């Protein structure tokens, strides 16, 4: 059977549904687990930490950008699932010469919903996938916070040098849905940010992500010196950057975070 991935490539499966799947993306691994593909998923990466049982028991095939081709070959996959941003292009190109490889390409919530439904079709789990996608869609569509004004925010993902989330990122889309205005939205992807740039941007809130750099309380003081008036908070990076079923938890987290950051919110329900 032929399926099409999110970068427009055709993926030809010799049999359907696939029986030996390798997932190369943590958030998609968790989604596959929630689809009930316990036996079918035979390989994951060392960053696929959810669910815990899979992280402990499944074979690991390296990191998202440092794949071990020998380990992949030993697992004899009939489907590999990756992501355009999280996996290295050259490694994916090598794998596509030997295996069916389905790639996601996600910048927005809408892209994530398409990914979920397409993976449901691809793995023979359409009903479960549609149920999860519909629940996520309902959370964000019918219960969005109403804000008096969006709080100006800098979302940092790295230090030495500081790096922020800019436009054309899933994080930026989540920030907007959480009631924030990204002060670095004029910059693309994940730009390096100097102390002077951060001070000049004058964010009301600075969010320090738990991933990929594990920010902690000890990093707050230096940033407070740069932006004395900003409120600085540690945040769960998974809820801003994981685009699978973890989105079911994201909306309530965003609403609480915005309120804690000083924003005024109220609930909106659908007509």
N, C-alpha and C positions, 0 to 999 in steps of 0.2 A: 504493500500500500504506500501511496505517496502523500506526504504531509508537507506543509510549508511553514518555515520558522519565521521569526520576527525580523530577520534581515533579508527575507525574500527568497531564501534558498529552498529548493525541493529536497526533502529527506525521504529516501526510499527504504521502507522496512521490508525485510524478506518475509517476516511473519508478524502478525498483529493479534493481540497486543504483545509488546516486547516482554521478554522474560528475564533478561539480564541487563539491567540499567546501571550506568555509572553517572552520578551527579557531581558536577564540578563547581557548584555554587551553593553556599550555605543556606540562603533563604529559600532556594528552590528545593534543596534536600529536605528541609523541614516541611515544605508543602507536599512533597511526594509522600512523606511519612503520614501526613494528615489525610492523604488520599487512600491510605491503607496498603501501600506497596511494600510491605515488610519483606516478602520473599523476593520480589522482583528487583529491588535495588541491591546490587552486590558490591558497589564501590562508591566511596565518598572522598572528600578532601580532608586534610587535617584541620581545616577551619570549620567544618560542618559539625558544630558542637551541639546542635539540637536535631532530634531528641537525644537525650543523654545515652539511652540504650544503643542507639545507632552509632554514636561517637565511640562508645566502648567496644562494640562488637563488629561493626562493618569494616571491611578492608579499606585502608586509606591509600590513595594513589598520588600522594604528594600534596603540595599547596595549589591554590587556584591558579597561580602563575608559574609554578615549578612542578609540572606534572611528571610523573615517573612512567614512561611509556612501557617499560617492561612489566610493571605491576598492572597496568591497564590491559596489556596483552594477555597476561595470565588469567585475568577475569573473564575473558572472551565475551565482551559486551555485544549485545545486539542493538543497543542505543546508548548514546552519550548525550547528556544535556548540559549545556554551558551557557555563558552570557558574554556578550560582545565586550563589555567593559571589564568584567572581572577576570576573564581569561586572556592569555596572550594569543594574538592573532597567528603567529607562526606555529605555535603548538596546536592550535585548533586546525589550521590548514593541514598539518601533518596527520592529525587524527582523521580528518575527513577523507583522506586517501584510503583508509582502511576500515572505517566504521561509519554507520549512520550517525551524524552529529546534528542535533537540533539546538539552535541558538536563540536566546531571548535578547531583546534590545529595549531597555526600559528607562524612560525619563520621567514618566508621569504615572499617577494612579491609574489612569485609563490604560496605559501600556501594561501595567501589572495585572489588571483584570483580564486583558486579552491573553496574557501569558498563562494565567491560571486555567482559563477555559480551553486554550489550545493544548496545554499539557494534559488536561482531562481527556480530550479526544485522542491524543497521541498514546496515552497509556491505558485506554479503555476504562477510564474512571470519570466519564463526563458528568454523571449525576452528582457525585460528591464534589467535583471541581466547581460545577455551576452553583451548588449550594454555598460553598465557601465564598466564591466571587460575589454572589448576590448579597450575602451577609455583609461583606466588606463594603460593597457599593452602597448598601442601605445605611450603614454607619456614617459614611462620609456625605452622602447625598441628603439624607433626611435629618441629620442631627449635627449640622455644622454649627460652630460657635458664631454668634453675631458679635462683632467687636466694634466698640466705639471708634477705635482707630487701630491699625496694625502697629505693634511694637517693633521698633527698629532693632534688628538682631544681626550679630555675627556668629556664625556657626563654625567652630574650629575643629579640624580633624587631625591636626598634626602640630608638632612643635620642633624647633631647631631644624628648619625654619617653621614658623607658623604657616599653616595652610588652612584655607577656608573653603567652604562649599560655595560655588558661584552659580551662575545660571546653567541651564542645560544639564541639570543633575536631578536625580530623584529626590535628593535631600531638599533642594530648593522648592520643589513642588510640595513636599510635606511641610516645609516651613510656612508657605503661604496658607495651606489648609489648617495649620495650627494657629493662624492669626498673627503671623510675623511678617515683617518686611525685611528682606535680605539686603543689608547695606553693601554687599559685594555682588549684587545681581548684575552689575554692569560688566563683571569679569566672567570669563567662561571657565567651566569645569572646576578644577581645584587649584586656584592660584596660590602662589607663595605671597604672604602678607607680612610686610615689615611693621615694626612698632609704630612708625610714623603713619603708615597707611591706616592702621587700626585706630589710632588716636584721631586722625582726620575724619574717619568714617563716623565716629562718635555714636556707637551703638548704645541703645538703652539697655540691651541685654546681650551678654556674651554666653553662648552655650558651648560647653566643652564636652565633646563626644567621648563615649567609652571605647570607641573603635574608629579607625584602625589604631590610633594612638590611645593608650589607656590613661587619659587625663584623670587626675585625682585632686584632692583638696590642696596638696602642696603646690600645685601649679597656679592657684588662684591669686596669690599675693602679687606675683610679677605682673599679671594682667590687670590687676586693680590699680597698680601704679601707672600703667599706660592709659587706662580709662577709669579714673577715680569715681565717676558718676554712674558707671554701668553696674547693673546687677549681673553677677556671674554665677552660673549654675552648671553643675555636672548633669549630663543627660544620658539616657540609654540610647546609644547609637543604633542598636538593632531596630528600635521603633521608628527611627528616621530613615534608615537605609535598607532594611530588609523588606522585600516587595512580594513576599508570599503570604501565607496564612497568618503570620505575625501581625499583619495589618488589622486583624480583628481586635487587637489590643491597643492599636495606635491612637484611635480617636479619643478615647477616654483619657489616655495619658497626655495627649496634646492639650485637651481642655483644662486639665488640672495644672499643667505646666504654664499655660498662658495666664491662668488666674493667679498662680503663685508668682509669676513675673510682673504682676501689677496690671494685667489687662482686665477689661470688663467684658464678661461674656454672659450670654443667656442661651437657652436651648431653642432650636427651631425644629419643629416637626413637620412632616409632609402633610399636605392637604389631602 
